Amino acid sequence: MFEHFAGIDMAKDTFSFCVTDLNGKEVEKGCCPVDKEGFDKFFSVISSFSNIAVAVESTGTYHITLLSALVSANFTTYLITPILVKKFAQSCSLRTIKTDRIDAKIISVFIARNHSTLIPAVSTGNEGLRELARLRESVTGDLGSTKTKLKQLLTTTFPELVRNFNIFTASMLVLIEAFPSANAFVNASETEIETPLKTKGKGRKISVSVKQFQELASKSVGKSDPMIEKAVLHQIRKIRFLTDELKKVTDELVEAAHICSGKEIEILTSIPGIGDTTAAQFIAEIGNIDKFDSVKQLTAYAGTDPGINQSGMSLKRKKISKKGNASIRRVGFLMTVHVIRFSDVFNKYYFKKRNEGMAKKKAIIATFNKLLRCMFAMLKNHSHFLFVYS
């Protein structure tokens, strides 16, 4: 049973803290620099209290060093999502005053009331692995955005090309780089167009003839604009760069995951449809499965547990809470789509939900929760999928 609670509001160079008792009364507060002297001062303060729980609000990166130091020093520490603190603050007061010290006190009161429903942070040894997974996720997002931008530009210069072909194959990118608009195709000779078509490299060879391209271009409503064409070339170069970076980061992530959690990767990839990459991303996000006492905790951590709206005797289930780890939900969606395709177990479950009248998205979420239950049991019991569903 905790007797005191410390809330921490992190900034780039400093952090404010507030210690409260069981009644929410403030007993200590202060501000420390984010350095060894500041950490030592704060640890000295909280060490003077018996049975203390510490809560740090997630900031993206600023909180990582202090959180790691607290866990290593064996303080019971919780990492709190900002949205939970914000909603809690709104429910407690109508005041709009916001300072770091007030925020620190709100966090301390929040953890005092909610620590029993939260999972303490633990040192999993895979913090670096998570950074690699998040980097891969970021590069994937950048690549997707760049492809969307290229498609938008080509919709201006040669919309018929976008409608009739997959413009993102390596061979098509070579062709578009040489002729970034319909007008460029029209003004080029057959020999000039044949040259990039015959360029050797990765990707499927284009089967369409030069005359077909020229005919399509001659009827195009595309706009010829040198500045837009320059933007097309820039986006193509960016796509190639990001594609190379994605492969490098993916290879590094998978290699690191096998070193840190090889047994767990082997267990997860025994499920048809789950490969090394998605398994590595999942492990990077959840860390050690032993920090979850039940599959309900894992589901809540992922944020795919149902939200609940209660008023008096009325109790209604809403959409998923989305209060958990968004990265797990994103990789979970990919995993679920693939296991539905390759695993009879999950395929039958998905279509069972669809036949019951469940919408496609809801059926995928339901299947993901089933997949979470399966992965939780497998990781806890060190069992492979074939042994569980044989």
C-alpha positions as CSV (number, residue, x, y, z in Angstrom):
1,M,0.0,0.0,0.0
2,F,1.5,3.3,-1.1
3,E,1.5,6.2,1.4
4,H,2.9,8.9,-0.8
5,F,2.8,9.8,-4.5
6,A,5.2,11.8,-6.6
7,G,4.1,13.4,-9.9
8,I,6.7,14.6,-12.4
9,D,6.1,17.1,-15.2
10,M,9.0,16.9,-17.7
11,A,10.5,19.7,-19.9
12,K,13.5,19.7,-22.1
13,D,16.1,20.9,-19.5
14,T,14.2,20.7,-16.2
15,F,11.4,18.8,-14.4
16,S,9.0,19.9,-11.8
17,F,7.8,17.4,-9.1
18,C,5.2,17.3,-6.4
19,V,4.8,14.8,-3.6
20,T,1.3,14.3,-2.0
21,D,0.0,12.0,0.7
22,L,-3.0,9.7,0.7
23,N,-5.4,12.7,1.1
24,G,-3.9,14.6,-1.8
25,K,-2.1,17.1,0.5
26,E,1.1,18.5,-0.9
27,V,4.1,17.6,1.3
28,E,7.0,18.4,-1.0
29,K,7.6,20.2,-4.3
30,G,10.5,21.5,-6.4
31,C,12.2,21.8,-9.7
32,C,15.4,20.1,-10.8
33,P,17.7,20.2,-13.8
34,V,17.8,17.2,-16.2
35,D,21.3,16.2,-15.2
36,K,23.0,13.9,-12.7
37,E,22.9,16.5,-9.9
38,G,19.2,17.1,-10.5
39,F,18.4,13.4,-10.5
40,D,20.4,12.8,-7.3
41,K,18.5,15.7,-5.6
42,F,15.2,14.3,-6.6
43,F,16.1,10.7,-5.6
44,S,17.2,12.0,-2.2
45,V,13.8,13.7,-1.8
46,I,11.6,10.7,-2.7
47,S,13.9,8.3,-0.8
48,S,12.8,10.1,2.4
49,F,9.3,8.8,2.0
50,S,8.3,5.3,2.7
51,N,6.1,3.3,0.2
52,I,6.1,6.0,-2.5
53,A,4.8,5.6,-6.1
54,V,6.3,7.9,-8.8
55,A,4.4,8.9,-12.0
56,V,6.1,10.5,-15.1
57,E,4.0,12.0,-17.9
58,S,5.1,10.7,-21.3
59,T,6.7,13.5,-23.4
60,G,7.9,11.5,-26.4
61,T,11.6,11.7,-25.6
62,Y,12.3,14.0,-22.6
63,H,11.1,11.6,-20.0
64,I,13.2,8.6,-21.1
65,T,16.4,9.3,-19.1
66,L,14.6,10.0,-15.8
67,L,12.2,7.1,-16.2
68,S,15.1,4.7,-16.9
69,A,17.0,6.0,-13.9
70,L,13.9,5.6,-11.6
71,V,13.3,2.1,-12.7
72,S,17.0,1.2,-12.3
73,A,16.9,2.6,-8.8
74,N,13.9,0.2,-8.0
75,F,11.3,3.0,-7.5
76,T,7.8,1.9,-8.4
77,T,7.3,4.1,-11.4
78,Y,4.4,4.7,-13.8
79,L,4.5,6.2,-17.3
80,I,1.3,8.2,-17.8
81,T,-0.3,9.1,-21.1
82,P,-0.9,12.9,-21.4
83,I,-4.5,12.5,-22.5
84,L,-5.4,10.6,-19.3
85,V,-3.9,13.4,-17.2
86,K,-5.7,16.1,-19.2
87,K,-9.1,14.4,-18.8
88,F,-8.4,13.8,-15.1
89,A,-7.6,17.5,-14.6
90,Q,-10.7,18.6,-16.4
91,S,-12.8,16.3,-14.2
92,C,-11.3,17.8,-11.1
93,S,-11.4,21.5,-11.7
94,L,-12.8,24.1,-14.1
95,R,-9.7,26.2,-13.7
96,T,-7.6,26.9,-16.9
97,I,-4.4,27.8,-15.0
98,K,-1.6,25.7,-16.2
99,T,2.0,25.6,-14.8
100,D,4.5,22.9,-14.6
101,R,4.1,22.7,-10.8
102,I,0.3,22.5,-11.0
103,D,0.7,19.8,-13.6
104,A,3.1,17.9,-11.4
105,K,0.5,17.9,-8.5
106,I,-2.3,16.8,-10.8
107,I,-0.1,13.9,-11.9
108,S,0.6,12.9,-8.3
109,V,-3.1,13.0,-7.4
110,F,-3.9,11.1,-10.6
111,I,-1.5,8.2,-9.7
112,A,-2.8,8.1,-6.1
113,R,-6.3,7.4,-7.4
114,N,-5.5,5.2,-10.4
115,H,-2.3,3.3,-9.7
116,S,-4.2,0.0,-9.0
117,T,-5.4,-0.1,-12.6
118,L,-2.1,0.8,-14.2
119,I,1.0,-1.2,-15.0
120,P,4.4,-0.1,-13.5
121,A,7.2,0.6,-15.9
122,V,9.9,-2.0,-15.9
123,S,13.4,-2.2,-17.5
124,T,13.0,-4.5,-20.4
125,G,16.3,-4.0,-22.0
126,N,14.6,-3.3,-25.3
127,E,14.2,0.5,-25.0
128,G,16.6,0.8,-27.9
129,L,14.6,-1.8,-29.9
130,R,11.5,0.4,-29.4
131,E,13.3,3.4,-30.8
132,L,14.3,1.4,-33.9
133,A,10.7,0.2,-34.3
134,R,9.4,3.8,-34.0
135,L,12.0,5.0,-36.5
136,R,10.8,2.3,-38.9
137,E,7.2,3.4,-38.4
138,S,8.2,7.0,-39.0
139,V,10.1,6.2,-42.2
140,T,7.1,4.1,-43.4
141,G,4.8,7.1,-42.8
142,D,7.2,9.4,-44.6
143,L,7.3,7.0,-47.6
144,G,3.5,6.8,-47.7
145,S,3.2,10.6,-47.6
146,T,5.7,11.0,-50.4
147,K,4.0,8.5,-52.6
148,T,0.7,10.3,-52.0
149,K,2.3,13.6,-53.0
150,L,3.8,12.1,-56.2
151,K,0.3,10.7,-57.1
152,Q,-1.2,14.2,-56.6
153,L,1.4,15.8,-58.8
154,L,1.0,13.3,-61.6
155,T,-2.8,13.7,-61.4
156,T,-2.0,17.3,-62.6
157,T,0.6,16.4,-65.3
158,F,-0.6,13.0,-66.5
159,P,-3.8,11.8,-64.7
160,E,-4.4,9.0,-67.2
161,L,-1.1,7.4,-66.2
162,V,-2.2,7.3,-62.5
163,R,-5.5,5.8,-63.4
164,N,-4.2,3.0,-65.6
165,F,-0.9,1.9,-64.0
166,N,0.9,1.2,-60.7
167,I,3.2,4.2,-60.8
168,F,5.3,3.0,-57.9
169,T,7.1,0.1,-59.5
170,A,10.8,0.7,-60.0
171,S,10.5,0.5,-63.8
172,M,7.6,3.0,-63.8
173,L,9.5,5.4,-61.7
174,V,12.4,5.3,-64.2
175,L,9.9,6.1,-67.0
176,I,8.2,8.9,-65.1
177,E,11.6,10.4,-64.2
178,A,12.4,10.6,-67.9
179,F,9.0,11.9,-68.8
180,P,7.2,13.6,-65.9
181,S,4.2,14.8,-67.9
182,A,1.9,13.8,-70.7
183,N,3.4,16.6,-72.8
184,A,6.9,15.1,-72.3
185,F,5.7,11.8,-73.7
186,V,4.1,13.5,-76.7
187,N,7.2,15.5,-77.6
188,A,9.6,12.4,-77.2
189,S,10.5,10.1,-80.0
190,E,9.9,6.3,-79.8
191,T,13.6,5.8,-79.4
192,E,13.8,8.2,-76.4
193,I,10.9,6.4,-74.7
194,E,12.3,2.9,-75.4
195,T,15.5,3.7,-73.6
196,P,14.1,3.9,-70.0
197,L,11.7,1.1,-70.8
198,K,14.7,-1.2,-71.5
199,T,16.7,0.0,-68.4
200,K,17.7,-3.0,-66.4
201,G,17.0,-2.9,-62.7
202,K,14.7,-4.1,-60.0
203,G,11.0,-4.3,-60.5
204,R,8.6,-5.8,-63.0
205,K,9.3,-4.9,-66.7
206,I,6.6,-2.7,-68.3
207,S,4.6,-4.6,-70.9
208,V,3.0,-1.6,-72.5
209,S,4.3,-0.5,-75.9
210,V,5.7,2.9,-76.7
211,K,2.8,3.7,-79.0
212,Q,0.3,2.9,-76.3
213,F,2.0,5.4,-74.0
214,Q,2.1,8.0,-76.7
215,E,-1.5,7.5,-77.6
216,L,-2.5,7.8,-73.9
217,A,-0.5,11.0,-73.6
218,S,-1.9,12.5,-76.8
219,K,-5.4,12.3,-75.3
220,S,-4.4,13.4,-71.8
221,V,-5.9,16.4,-70.1
222,G,-2.7,16.8,-68.1
223,K,-1.2,20.2,-67.6
224,S,2.4,20.9,-68.7
225,D,4.2,22.9,-66.0
226,P,8.0,22.9,-65.7
227,M,7.9,23.7,-62.0
228,I,5.5,20.8,-61.3
229,E,7.6,18.5,-63.3
230,K,10.6,19.4,-61.2
231,A,8.5,18.6,-58.1
232,V,7.7,15.2,-59.6
233,L,11.5,14.5,-60.0
234,H,12.1,15.5,-56.5
235,Q,9.4,13.2,-55.1
236,I,10.8,10.3,-57.1
237,R,14.3,10.8,-55.7
238,K,12.8,11.0,-52.2
239,I,10.9,7.8,-52.7
240,R,14.1,6.0,-53.7
241,F,15.9,7.4,-50.7
242,L,13.2,6.5,-48.2
243,T,12.7,3.0,-49.7
244,D,16.5,2.3,-49.2
245,E,16.3,3.7,-45.6
246,L,13.2,1.6,-44.9
247,K,15.0,-1.6,-45.9
248,K,18.1,-0.7,-43.8
249,V,16.1,0.2,-40.7
250,T,13.9,-3.0,-41.1
251,D,17.0,-5.2,-41.4
252,E,18.5,-3.6,-38.3
253,L,15.3,-3.9,-36.4
254,V,14.8,-7.6,-37.2
255,E,18.5,-8.4,-36.4
256,A,18.3,-6.5,-33.1
257,A,15.0,-8.2,-32.2
258,H,16.5,-11.7,-32.8
259,I,19.4,-10.8,-30.5
260,C,17.2,-9.3,-27.7
261,S,14.1,-11.5,-28.0
262,G,14.9,-14.4,-30.4
263,K,12.7,-16.9,-28.6
264,E,9.7,-14.6,-28.6
265,I,10.2,-13.8,-32.3
266,E,10.3,-17.5,-33.0
267,I,7.0,-18.0,-31.1
268,L,5.1,-15.2,-32.8
269,T,6.3,-16.1,-36.3
270,S,4.9,-19.6,-35.8
271,I,1.5,-18.0,-36.4
272,P,0.8,-18.1,-40.2
273,G,0.8,-14.5,-41.5
274,I,3.2,-13.0,-38.9
275,G,6.7,-12.4,-40.2
276,D,9.9,-11.2,-38.6
277,T,9.2,-7.5,-39.2
278,T,5.8,-7.3,-37.6
279,A,6.8,-9.7,-34.8
280,A,9.9,-7.5,-34.1
281,Q,7.7,-4.3,-34.0
282,F,5.2,-6.0,-31.6
283,I,7.9,-7.2,-29.2
284,A,9.6,-3.8,-29.3
285,E,6.4,-2.1,-28.2
286,I,5.2,-4.5,-25.4
287,G,8.7,-5.4,-24.0
288,N,8.6,-8.3,-21.5
289,I,5.2,-10.1,-21.5
290,D,5.7,-10.8,-17.8
291,K,4.8,-7.2,-17.0
292,F,1.2,-8.0,-17.9
293,D,-0.7,-10.1,-15.3
294,S,-3.6,-10.8,-17.6
295,V,-4.6,-10.5,-21.3
296,K,-7.0,-7.7,-20.2
297,Q,-4.0,-5.6,-19.2
298,L,-2.4,-6.3,-22.6
299,T,-5.6,-5.4,-24.4
300,A,-5.9,-2.1,-22.4
301,Y,-2.2,-1.4,-23.1
302,A,-3.0,-1.7,-26.8
303,G,-6.1,0.5,-26.4
304,T,-8.5,-2.0,-28.1
305,D,-10.5,-2.6,-25.0
306,P,-14.1,-1.3,-25.2
307,G,-14.8,2.2,-23.8
308,I,-17.6,2.3,-21.3
309,N,-20.2,5.0,-20.8
310,Q,-22.0,4.7,-17.4
311,S,-24.8,6.9,-16.2
312,G,-26.8,5.7,-13.1
313,M,-28.0,2.2,-13.8
314,S,-27.3,2.6,-17.6
315,L,-24.1,0.9,-18.8
316,K,-23.2,1.2,-22.5
317,R,-20.2,-0.1,-24.4
318,K,-18.7,2.4,-26.8
319,K,-16.0,2.1,-29.5
320,I,-12.5,1.0,-28.4
321,S,-10.9,3.2,-25.8
322,K,-7.8,4.1,-27.9
323,K,-6.1,5.0,-24.6
324,G,-3.2,2.6,-25.1
325,N,-0.2,2.3,-27.4
326,A,-1.1,3.6,-30.8
327,S,2.0,1.9,-32.4
328,I,0.7,-1.5,-31.2
329,R,-2.6,-0.8,-32.8
330,R,-1.0,0.1,-36.1
331,V,1.2,-3.0,-36.2
332,G,-1.7,-5.1,-34.8
333,F,-3.8,-4.1,-37.8
334,L,-1.2,-5.3,-40.2
335,M,-0.7,-8.5,-38.3
336,T,-4.4,-9.1,-38.2
337,V,-5.0,-8.5,-41.9
338,H,-2.3,-11.1,-42.7
339,V,-3.4,-13.7,-40.2
340,I,-6.9,-13.5,-41.6
341,R,-5.4,-14.2,-45.0
342,F,-3.1,-17.0,-44.1
343,S,-4.5,-18.7,-40.9
344,D,-7.7,-20.8,-41.1
345,V,-8.2,-20.2,-37.4
346,F,-8.4,-16.4,-37.7
347,N,-10.0,-16.4,-41.1
348,K,-12.9,-18.4,-39.8
349,Y,-13.2,-16.2,-36.7
350,Y,-13.2,-13.0,-38.8
351,F,-15.9,-14.2,-41.2
352,K,-17.9,-15.5,-38.3
353,K,-18.0,-12.0,-36.9
354,R,-18.9,-10.6,-40.4
355,N,-21.7,-13.1,-40.8
356,E,-23.1,-12.0,-37.4
357,G,-23.5,-8.5,-38.9
358,M,-20.3,-6.9,-37.6
359,A,-18.8,-4.2,-39.8
360,K,-15.5,-4.9,-41.5
361,K,-13.4,-2.6,-39.2
362,K,-15.1,-3.9,-36.1
363,A,-14.5,-7.5,-37.2
364,I,-10.8,-6.8,-37.7
365,I,-10.6,-5.3,-34.2
366,A,-12.4,-8.3,-32.8
367,T,-10.0,-10.6,-34.6
368,F,-7.0,-8.6,-33.4
369,N,-8.2,-9.0,-29.8
370,K,-8.4,-12.7,-30.4
371,L,-4.9,-12.6,-31.8
372,L,-3.8,-10.7,-28.7
373,R,-5.2,-13.4,-26.5
374,C,-3.5,-16.1,-28.5
375,M,-0.1,-14.3,-28.5
376,F,-0.4,-13.6,-24.7
377,A,-1.0,-17.3,-24.0
378,M,1.8,-18.4,-26.3
379,L,4.4,-16.0,-24.9
380,K,3.4,-16.7,-21.3
381,N,3.6,-20.5,-21.8
382,H,6.5,-20.5,-24.3
383,S,4.3,-22.4,-26.8
384,H,4.2,-22.3,-30.6
385,F,1.0,-21.8,-32.6
386,L,0.9,-25.3,-34.0
387,F,0.9,-26.8,-30.5
388,V,-1.9,-24.5,-29.4
389,Y,-4.1,-25.0,-32.4
390,S,-3.1,-28.5,-33.6
